[in-house]
Amino acid sequence: MAISESYIMKLVREYAKSPEGKQAIREKYGIEYDEKFTRAQVKAYGNRMKKILYNHIHSEIKSISLDDIIVEEPLLREDGRFEIKLSFREGSLHRESLYPDGYPDGLKNIVLLFAKGYHTSHPVHGDWTYNGTVVAKNVWGKRTRAPSNFLDEAVSEFNGASAGIATAYLEGEYV
């Protein structure tokens, strides 16, 4: 006779509802078990990660605001776990080029540039504009920027604070 996954999960849920199970969860994770864990409770973890991510990004890139980070709606995956994606507001990562004649499309992703670093063969210079306003005139761009681990630090901080209840990770070009 084989024990099914659904039977094991039923036993886990029953234990979690019991006084002993609630106590074990409280001791291990520092939270109260709620059998009616709602999407709003799940989204609270996304908002916690948003604040942590903002703090780490803003320490490197002052022009990124808290409103630039979007917490999407929780999705229930096939394995029964929730997933929440954080993304950036459209256009919030783009920066105009200091040398628009040479780089008319500007920079696509300022966060990725700071995270991965770069090296150029020759510096560019020009007027720095932000949201259509000239912020500084005749600015020289850096030739080199070392990679920064601020995104990894944000993920580690969240994972350390969430006690295994929620797990953050980087994906796509941010890995």
FENVENWO-V439099 format. One line per field, one symbol per residue. burial: + if it has 9 or more other C-alpha atoms within 8 Angstrom, else -. Layout:
BEGIN
burial=???
END
This chain:
BEGIN
burial=-------+----+-+++---++--++--+---+--------++-++++++++++-+++-----++--++++--+-------+-+++-++---++++++++-----++-++++++++++----++++++++---+----++--+-+-++-++-+++-+++--++------+-----
END
